[in-house]
Amino acid sequence: MPPATTTPSAESFAPPARDVGAPVRVALDLMGGDQAPEAVIDGALLALDELPAVSVTLVGPEQVARRLLADRGRSEACVIAPATQVIGMGEDPARAVRAKRDATVRVAAQLVRDGGADAMVSVGSTGATMAAALFTLGRLPGVTRPALAIDLPTPAGPVVLLDAGATVEAGPDLLAQYAVAGSAYARIRYGLPHPRVGLLSVGSERSKGDPLRKLAYDVLTGLAEAGLLVFIGNVEGHDAAGGPADVIVTDGFTGNVLLKGMEGAAAMVTTLLTGTILDPTPGPVTAGTVLPLLAEVSDRVGSAAMGGALLGVHGVVVIGHGSSSPRAVTGAIAQAVQLHRQDVLPAVARGLAALSGRSSLHAVTP
């Protein structure tokens, strides 16, 4: 997938001068996701009701968007950007984005590129959204492939996991890019002055892991010695639930497997607890008091809530889970708004630009 014809320099990523009170404009893929377009438009309207200073542009078939808005008595709530084509989950992402010039994800990315939106959100195909962002917005300087960064809620605070599935294969140089991008993201997003970066492996000892992990360990150690990040060594899968690391780095294949395993575990626990609470046997808890709390926890950690930021492209792009409910769509919009307001993109760009200056890194091969 080629980048945009012009690649911006690192100096172009200074925080933009803008009216802080102006609404953040979010381009929303109306046709993405398993429950589109109904869940998407309901999530958009919920976001408009709950989030301050936000405007939503629905990107999709105009007649569909107008009918759905009218059915909900909100005909004037959203701007509509017509797009007639949809990229399905089973299509080849790069080929489909090239062929379908009027696809919803491509039009949404064009709005960001041309200044018609501050961010884009899709809960459709991850591959198609990434391809549209790469093709239309281009890579940040020094980026080989972008990563999907997921914010995992834990009792000890959020843990940023990347890559969660944007690029299934990675070498040590790519994992280094993820580490620097994830560190910058966590620093700005969560106010952590020195985010602790861990490398996902099968054991915490330095000797553990496959050849990729061992090479990446040495590269990340070198970056830590150069002051580009704080590297704490290997971490294990259970550390994604809270532990020594603020940022966990891995390839997209392993990261997605870990994420899906966490989703399955959350669903299993929810099912088991629901069955226990609804058991007619008298006990110290009641369904009326516990079920709402259980629903809240499920909303936070279940599969529909797992959306993430695409780090490494020249624009704010948030990709939600395909099974997103209206509430999860609202959450993805809220994340996009926060990323724009916090100026996360310039921080990530500066970190990656510093990394790209280390020529010795590019001599490392898996």
N, C-alpha and C positions, 0 to 999 in steps of 0.2 A: 504494500500500500504506500504510494508516494506521499510525501508531505505536501503542504501548500507550496505554491510556486515561490513565495518569499518567506524565508525563515527569520524571525525577529531576533535581534541581538539581546544579550542578557541585560543590557542597559535599558531596554524598552520596557522592563517590568517593574518600574517604580510604581508605587501605589497611585492610582489615578486620582486626579482632582475632580471631585464630584460633590453634589449636594447630598449631605449625609441623610437628609430627610426625604430624599426622593425615593419612590417605590423601587424595589428591586424587581426587574423584569425577568420572568422565568418562561422560557419556551418549553412547553410540555408536550411530549409525544402522546397524542390522544389515542393512538391505535396500538400502543405497545402493552404487552402483558396478557396473562391468561384470561383476565376478567374485563378487558378493554371492550368498548370504550366507557361502559357505565362506571366501573370502579375508578377509572382515571378522572372522569369529570366530577364524580362525587368527591374525590380527594382534592381536586382543584378548588371546588367551592368551599370545602371545609378549610382549606388553607387560607382562602380569602377571608373567611369568617374569623379565623383564629390568629393569623399572623399579621403583625403590623407592617404597613408600608410595603405591600407586595402586589404586583400585578402578574396575571397569568395569561400567556398567549397559547391557545389551543392549536396544535399543529396537526391537521388531519382534514378529512373530507368536510367541506363547509356545510353541506346540508345536514350531515350527521351531527356536527357540533351544534348547529342552530337548533335542531330538533331536540337534542338532549337538554340544552339550556332552557328552551321554552317549556319542556315537560316539567322542569323543576322550578319554573317561575323566575328564572334568573337570566333572561335573554341578553341583558347588557352587562353581565358580570365579567365576561372574559373577552379579550381580543381573539380573533380567529385568523390564523395564517393557513390558507388553503394548501393542502398536499393530498394528492390523489392516490399515491402508491404506498404499500405497506410491505415491509420485509419480514417474512415469516421465520419462525424459530428454526425450521429445517433447511433454510436456504444458505448457500455459501455466502458469508457476510461480505467479503471484499468484492466478489463478483456482483452481488446484488446491489451494493451501494454504487458501484460503477454504472450498472445498467439502469437502475431506477433513479433517475435524476430528480424525480418529484417525490421520493420516499420521505416519510414523515421525519425520520431521524436525520436525513440529509438537509431537509429544509430547516429543521430546528438548529442544526449546527451552522447553517448559513446565516440565520438570524443573529447568532452570537458573533460570528465573524464580521458581519456587516454593521454591528452596533445596534441592531434591533432588539436584542435581548442581552441581559447580563449573565445568564446561565441557562443551561439546558438540562432537562430531566427526561429520562425514559425508563420504563419498567419492562421494556421489551427485550429483544435479543442483545445480550452483552456484546457479542462479536460484531453485530451490525452497528451498534451505537459507537463502539470503539473505532470501527472502520470509517464511519461517517466523520467522527471527530478527527481522526488522522488525516483523512482525505481533504477535509474542509478547513480545519483549524491549523493543522500542522503540529509537529513535535516542538517541544521546548529545546533550546540549544543543549547539545550533549546527550539527548535522549535516544536510545535505541528502540525501545518499546515501552509503552506506558504500562502502569500497574493499577489494579483496582484495589483501593485502600478501604477496608471495612473497619468501622468503629465498633468494637465489641464491648458491651456494658459488663463490667465486673464489679464486685463489692469494693475492690481497691481502687477503682477508677477505670476509665476507658483504656482499652488496649487496641492499638492500631495494627491490623493484620494486612500485609500485602506481600505478594500479589494473591488476590483471592480468585483469580480465574481469567484475567485478561490475556495472559501469555503463558501457555502451558509449559513451555521449555525455556530454560534460562541458563546462562553461563555465569561465572563468578563476577564478571564485569557488570552484567545486568542486575544481579543481586546487590551489587554495590550501589548502583543507581537507585534501586528501591530503598536501600537503607538511608541514603542521603535524603531522598524525597520524603520518605516516611518520617524521618527525624524533623525535617523542616515543617512538615504538616502538623505533627504533634506539638511542636514548639509554639506555633501560632494558634492552632485550633484549641489547645487545652492549656496554654500558658505555662508549659513546662520549659524551664530555661535550658535543661540538659537532658532531653529524652534518652532513656536507656534502650539501646537497640540490641535485640537478641536474634540469633540465627536458628531457625527451626531445624531440629535434628532428632536423632533417636536416643540421645543421651546428652547430658550436660558437659561431659568431659570433652576436652579438645580433640581427642583421638577418635571420637564417635562420628559416624556419618559416612555417606558415600563420597566418591571422589569430588563431586561438585561441592558438597558441603565443606570438605577439607580445604579445597582451594579458596572457596569464598571466605572461610574463617581467616586465612592468611591475609586476603585482600582487605577485609573489614578491620583486622588488627592494624594494618598499615594506615588506613584512613583514620582510625582512632589516634594513632601516634602523630598523625599530621594535624589533628585538631578539628577534623571535619565532622566527627560524631563521637558519641560515647558508646562503645561496643562492650557488652558484658559477656560475650561468648555464646555458647550453645544454650538453647532452651528447648523444652519438650512440649508436646501437644497440650498437656494439662495447664501449662503456663498461660495459654490463651484465655483461661478463666480467671486470670489475675495472678501475678507473681512478680518475678524480678524485672520484667521488661515492660516498657511502655510501648515499644514498637517491635513487632515480630516479622521477620523477613523470610520469605521462601519463594520458590517458583510457583507459578499459577496452578499447576497440576496438584501439587501437594497442598497448597493453600486452599484450593477449592474442595479437595477431599476433606480436609480438616473442618472447613466451614460447614459442609453438608453433614458431617458427623455430629457437629455441635447442634445443628438444626434438628437432626433426628433425635438426639438425646433430650433436647428441650421438649420436643413433641411427645416423647415417651413419658417423661416425668409429668408433663401436664395431664396426659391421659390417665396415668396411674393415680395421681393425686385427685383428679376429678372423680374417678371411680370410688376412691376411699371416702371422699367428702360426701358423695351422694349415697353412700351405703346407709340403709335405714337404721342400722344399729346406733343407738344413742351414744353420744360422745361429747367431748368438751368443745368442739367446734360445730358450727352450722354452715350449711351451704350458702345461706344468705350473707354471712360475714366474710367467708373465705373465697368464694368463687369470684367476686369482683377483683380481689387482689391477685388471684391466680390468672385471671384474664389480662390484668395489667402486665404481669411478668411475661406471659406468653406473647403479648404484643411487643415487648421489648427485645426478646431473645429468639422468637420464632422465625421461621424461614421468611415470612412475608415482611419482616422488619429489617432484613439484612440488605441494606442498600449501601453503596459506596461511591467514593470520589475517584474519578479517573485522573491519576497523577501522571503528568508528562506531556500533556497537550496544551496548546495555547488557548485556554478557555476553561471556564468552570463547567464541568460535566459530571452529573450524578446519575448512576445507573442503579435502579431498584430491582428487587427480586421479581421474577415473572409472575409469581402468585400474589403480588401485592394487593392488599385490601385498600379501600379508600383511605383508611387511617395511615397505612404505610406509604401511600402516594403523598399524603400530606407531609409525612416525615421526610420523604425524599426532597420535596420542595423546600421544606424548612432547612434541610442541610445545605441545599444549593444557595439559599439566601444567606446563611451564615458564612459559607465559604467565600462568597462575594464580599460581604461586609467586613470580614476579617482580613481580606487581602492575602489569602493563603497562596494564591498563584504566584505573586512576586517572590515570596519567601522560598517556595519550591524551586522557582527558576534560578534564583541566586545560588542556592545550594548545588544544583545540578551544573551550573556554569563553573563553579569552583571545582567540582569533581572532574569536569571534562578537561580542565587544565593539567591534570595529572597524567601525562603521556605514558607513564610506566604502567598505569592500570590497563591500558589497552593492549599491552603485551601479554596479558594473562589470558590463557585459553583453557577451556574445560578439558 
